[in-house]
Amino acid sequence: MPHRLLNPQTFTAIKDLRLIAKAVVDGFLLGQNQSIRRGAGIEFSQYRSYQPGDDLRALDWKLFARADRYYIRESEVDSSVAVRFVVDASGSMAHQDGNLTKLDYARYLVAALAYLAVQQGDAVGLFVLQENQVLPLAPGQSTQHLQRLFHQLDQLQPAGNFPSLDRLTPVFAKKRQKEITVLVTDMYEQTSEISETLRKIGAREKDTLLFHLMGKNELEFSYQGQVDFQDLETGQTLQVNSDTQRRDYLENLNPWLQTLETDTRKRQIHYERFHLHEPLDKALRAFLLNRAKQ
């Protein structure tokens, strides 16, 4: 697997989101096909292995789910869906680990998945969530539409709190029969506003994915000495001794993460957690496996 093409820490010097998305998707698909052996019990006469440059609309998602490998259909099948990306752009998404913020990671993640979906023939839409507004981009599948989505991702700036439920009507409205909804967030909430949003999305759409972003420094609490922490949404500050607080922090964090994952899966929502140094192949794979169910 060419992980350097999938590692978001290497993307910050590249300004073209389309170029990043194409490199990630091509590298991922090629790497998967090179590293996985041909499965047994599959009729290959109507399929051939994916090769770089192939039209991704001919990828057979259901065969991928069975064989764990990418195959090109020789005949066309109309199985398109609408993929809706719901991106948390509240202030906490400015949290930085190394040279990357959570919102940077979300930007690269959504760009790669949207590129893959459009190449497959699916429609993609975008909802950007901020305190006083929801910025919607209705699903579309043209190259021009994808470029608009990239432009909107490029313009994102984290700010404010997560919006209240009464502002999220466009996110909850049912538009198409076959949809996948991907919520990208750090799950930082003042009360339970993100949890309630996820609950309502899951009740609306059975094919829902939660991509939970965290800094590795949050997961490991790898700070040293006296540290001033600032709440990126409220502006409140707190000074702590990281060496004395680390144990208590981790003892509270790990049960919370376990409960979040368990509760999410109980609602039949796919849960994946990412830290900001993690390559994007896990996200692509999770998306492909859910796409194969359609």
Salt bridges, closest charged atoms under 4 A:
ASP26 OD2 - LYS22 NZ 2.76
ASP54 OD2 - ARG48 NH1 2.98
ASP55 OD2 - ARG57 NH2 2.79
ASP68 OD1 - ARG285 NH2 2.57
GLU74 OE2 - ARG48 NE 3.83
ASP97 OD1 - HIS277 NE2 3.75
ASP104 OD1 - ARG107 NH1 2.82
ASP122 OD2 - ARG291 NE 2.71
GLU179 OE1 - ARG84 NE 3.71
GLU179 OE1 - ARG204 NH2 2.72
ASP186 OD2 - LYS102 NZ 3.16
GLU196 OE1 - ARG199 NH2 2.96
GLU205 OE1 - LYS174 NZ 3.01
GLU205 OE1 - ARG204 NH1 3.91
ASP207 OD2 - LYS206 NZ 3.09
GLU218 OE1 - HIS95 NE2 3.97
GLU218 OE1 - LYS102 NZ 3.10
ASP243 OD1 - ARG246 NH1 3.63
GLU251 OE2 - ARG247 NE 3.36
GLU261 OE2 - ARG265 NE 3.17
GLU272 OE2 - HIS270 NE2 2.99
GLU278 OE2 - LYS282 NZ 3.16
